[in-house]
Amino acid sequence: MNGMNLSGKPGMVQPMQMPPTFGQPPTPPIQPDNFMETLLYLLYQAAGRYPMIPLDEALRPRWLFGPTVHEGCDRGGYYEQADFAAHFGAPSCIVKLGCWGPVVRCNVGKRGWMNGVGGCPNVGGVCIGCTMPGFPDKFMPFLDEPPGARMSSSAVLMYGRTVRALRNFTRASLDKEPSWRGKGPLSSGYERG
């Protein structure tokens, strides 16, 4: 297939013979706001009002493809606490169920797909890496634990358990009324007695 993915769809940069202006993922899921933002930037650039568009190593707009999906994921805190889901439908981190979010560079987790809604892990699905170069070949088979996830999730276990224990301790000590507050009527603290 000469460097093309199994779908046979080349990225926007691959068929060009001249230096590219910018690249987009090789598959149709281009987040609409990202596309329009990039197009507007290029128009401002053509008018001489913006500098050259900052690109990453895959020739994508750096500000859109800098952070990982994991960094904007609603479930990211569960990963930090080593709370991994054993099945779909659980609110915990789904990296062990096949989510590639910790390594995929994409802002959809924060921005959503349409009107701020969406982002695969945020709505219960795993990130399959559709915005990355080499998709789908490098990210198959889908719904299998990614190769690096086993090691990284094992490494975070001790740290996660410690963080969870400390948070539970803080919650237990602070999630109650202070002892000085009596059962009678509440005073504002400004009253003189």
MIZARO-603477 format. One record per residue (C-alpha): residue number from 1; x, y, z. Coordinates in nm, 2 decimals. Layout:
// MIZARO-603477
[NUM [X Y Z]]
...
This chain:
// MIZARO-603477
[1 [0.00 0.00 0.00]]
[2 [0.31 0.23 -0.01]]
[3 [0.27 0.40 0.32]]
[4 [-0.11 0.45 0.29]]
[5 [-0.35 0.32 0.55]]
[6 [-0.59 0.02 0.50]]
[7 [-0.87 0.26 0.41]]
[8 [-0.67 0.37 0.11]]
[9 [-0.73 0.74 0.19]]
[10 [-0.42 0.95 0.19]]
[11 [-0.38 1.24 0.43]]
[12 [-0.40 1.59 0.27]]
[13 [-0.02 1.61 0.28]]
[14 [0.07 1.27 0.13]]
[15 [-0.03 1.33 -0.24]]
[16 [0.13 1.68 -0.26]]
[17 [0.46 1.71 -0.44]]
[18 [0.53 2.06 -0.30]]
[19 [0.59 2.16 0.06]]
[20 [0.26 2.14 0.24]]
[21 [0.08 2.43 0.41]]
[22 [-0.10 2.21 0.67]]
[23 [-0.21 1.86 0.73]]
[24 [-0.53 1.71 0.84]]
[25 [-0.60 1.35 0.95]]
[26 [-0.63 1.09 0.67]]
[27 [-0.99 1.01 0.76]]
[28 [-1.32 1.21 0.74]]
[29 [-1.35 1.30 1.11]]
[30 [-1.23 1.66 1.10]]
[31 [-1.39 1.85 1.38]]
[32 [-1.60 2.13 1.21]]
[33 [-1.48 2.41 1.44]]
[34 [-1.12 2.30 1.41]]
[35 [-1.15 2.30 1.03]]
[36 [-1.31 2.65 1.02]]
[37 [-1.06 2.79 1.27]]
[38 [-0.77 2.66 1.06]]
[39 [-0.93 2.79 0.74]]
[40 [-0.98 3.13 0.90]]
[41 [-0.62 3.14 1.02]]
[42 [-0.50 3.06 0.67]]
[43 [-0.72 3.34 0.52]]
[44 [-0.57 3.58 0.78]]
[45 [-0.23 3.45 0.69]]
[46 [-0.29 3.50 0.32]]
[47 [-0.39 3.86 0.39]]
[48 [-0.07 3.91 0.58]]
[49 [-0.23 3.96 0.92]]
[50 [-0.11 3.64 1.08]]
[51 [0.23 3.47 1.08]]
[52 [0.30 3.13 0.93]]
[53 [0.07 2.87 1.09]]
[54 [0.25 2.68 1.37]]
[55 [0.26 2.32 1.28]]
[56 [0.35 2.00 1.47]]
[57 [0.57 1.72 1.33]]
[58 [0.27 1.57 1.14]]
[59 [0.20 1.92 0.98]]
[60 [-0.12 1.98 1.18]]
[61 [-0.20 2.31 1.35]]
[62 [-0.01 2.29 1.68]]
[63 [-0.27 2.47 1.89]]
[64 [-0.53 2.21 1.79]]
[65 [-0.32 1.89 1.81]]
[66 [-0.09 1.97 2.10]]
[67 [-0.27 1.84 2.41]]
[68 [-0.38 1.47 2.43]]
[69 [-0.74 1.35 2.45]]
[70 [-0.65 1.23 2.80]]
[71 [-0.56 1.59 2.91]]
[72 [-0.92 1.71 2.83]]
[73 [-1.10 1.39 2.93]]
[74 [-1.38 1.40 3.19]]
[75 [-1.24 1.06 3.31]]
[76 [-0.88 1.18 3.35]]
[77 [-0.91 1.21 3.73]]
[78 [-1.00 0.84 3.75]]
[79 [-0.68 0.75 3.57]]
[80 [-0.48 0.96 3.82]]
[81 [-0.64 0.76 4.10]]
[82 [-0.59 0.43 3.92]]
[83 [-0.96 0.37 3.90]]
[84 [-1.00 0.17 3.58]]
[85 [-1.33 0.05 3.43]]
[86 [-1.38 -0.33 3.39]]
[87 [-1.67 -0.28 3.15]]
[88 [-1.83 -0.02 2.94]]
[89 [-2.09 0.20 3.12]]
[90 [-1.87 0.26 3.43]]
[91 [-1.77 0.62 3.50]]
[92 [-1.41 0.52 3.55]]
[93 [-1.11 0.55 3.31]]
[94 [-1.15 0.33 3.01]]
[95 [-0.79 0.30 2.90]]
[96 [-0.79 -0.08 2.98]]
[97 [-1.09 -0.12 2.75]]
[98 [-0.90 0.01 2.45]]
[99 [-0.89 0.39 2.49]]
[100 [-0.59 0.55 2.32]]
[101 [-0.66 0.89 2.48]]
[102 [-0.33 0.92 2.67]]
[103 [-0.12 0.92 2.35]]
[104 [-0.36 1.07 2.09]]
[105 [-0.32 1.44 2.02]]
[106 [-0.66 1.59 1.96]]
[107 [-0.87 1.86 2.13]]
[108 [-1.21 1.69 2.08]]
[109 [-1.22 1.58 2.44]]
[110 [-1.24 1.95 2.54]]
[111 [-1.41 2.10 2.24]]
[112 [-1.66 1.82 2.16]]
[113 [-1.77 1.73 1.81]]
[114 [-2.07 1.95 1.76]]
[115 [-2.16 2.26 1.98]]
[116 [-1.93 2.15 2.26]]
[117 [-2.09 1.80 2.29]]
[118 [-1.89 1.48 2.24]]
[119 [-1.54 1.36 2.26]]
[120 [-1.53 0.98 2.25]]
[121 [-1.43 0.91 2.62]]
[122 [-1.65 1.19 2.75]]
[123 [-1.96 1.02 2.61]]
[124 [-1.86 0.66 2.70]]
[125 [-1.67 0.54 2.40]]
[126 [-1.30 0.47 2.37]]
[127 [-1.06 0.70 2.17]]
[128 [-0.95 0.50 1.87]]
[129 [-0.69 0.75 1.74]]
[130 [-0.88 0.87 1.43]]
[131 [-0.70 1.20 1.42]]
[132 [-0.35 1.05 1.43]]
[133 [-0.12 0.97 1.14]]
[134 [-0.12 0.60 1.06]]
[135 [-0.49 0.55 1.16]]
[136 [-0.64 0.29 1.15]]
[137 [-0.34 0.06 1.10]]
[138 [-0.14 0.17 1.41]]
[139 [-0.44 0.16 1.64]]
[140 [-0.59 -0.18 1.55]]
[141 [-0.74 -0.40 1.68]]
[142 [-0.99 -0.16 1.83]]
[143 [-1.12 -0.23 2.19]]
[144 [-0.80 -0.41 2.29]]
[145 [-0.59 -0.25 2.56]]
[146 [-0.32 -0.03 2.40]]
[147 [0.04 -0.17 2.43]]
[148 [0.17 0.10 2.66]]
[149 [-0.15 0.11 2.87]]
[150 [-0.06 -0.20 3.07]]
[151 [0.27 -0.06 3.19]]
[152 [0.15 0.29 3.25]]
[153 [-0.16 0.18 3.43]]
[154 [0.04 -0.06 3.65]]
[155 [0.29 0.22 3.73]]
[156 [0.01 0.46 3.84]]
[157 [-0.15 0.20 4.07]]
[158 [0.06 0.28 4.38]]
[159 [0.05 0.66 4.32]]
[160 [-0.33 0.64 4.25]]
[161 [-0.40 0.44 4.57]]
[162 [-0.20 0.70 4.77]]
[163 [-0.38 0.99 4.61]]
[164 [-0.72 0.83 4.67]]
[165 [-0.64 0.76 5.03]]
[166 [-0.53 1.12 5.09]]
[167 [-0.84 1.26 4.93]]
[168 [-1.06 1.03 5.14]]
[169 [-0.88 1.14 5.45]]
[170 [-0.93 1.51 5.36]]
[171 [-1.29 1.45 5.26]]
[172 [-1.36 1.27 5.59]]
[173 [-1.21 1.55 5.80]]
[174 [-1.36 1.84 5.61]]
[175 [-1.70 1.72 5.49]]
[176 [-1.88 1.78 5.82]]
[177 [-1.99 2.08 6.03]]
[178 [-1.73 2.23 6.26]]
[179 [-1.76 2.15 6.63]]
[180 [-1.80 2.51 6.73]]
[181 [-2.13 2.54 6.54]]
[182 [-2.40 2.46 6.78]]
[183 [-2.75 2.32 6.73]]
[184 [-2.92 2.66 6.80]]
[185 [-2.99 2.94 6.55]]
[186 [-2.69 3.03 6.33]]
[187 [-2.53 3.36 6.40]]
[188 [-2.36 3.56 6.13]]
[189 [-2.04 3.61 6.31]]
[190 [-2.10 3.99 6.31]]
[191 [-2.33 3.99 6.61]]
[192 [-2.19 4.11 6.94]]
[193 [-2.28 3.90 7.23]]
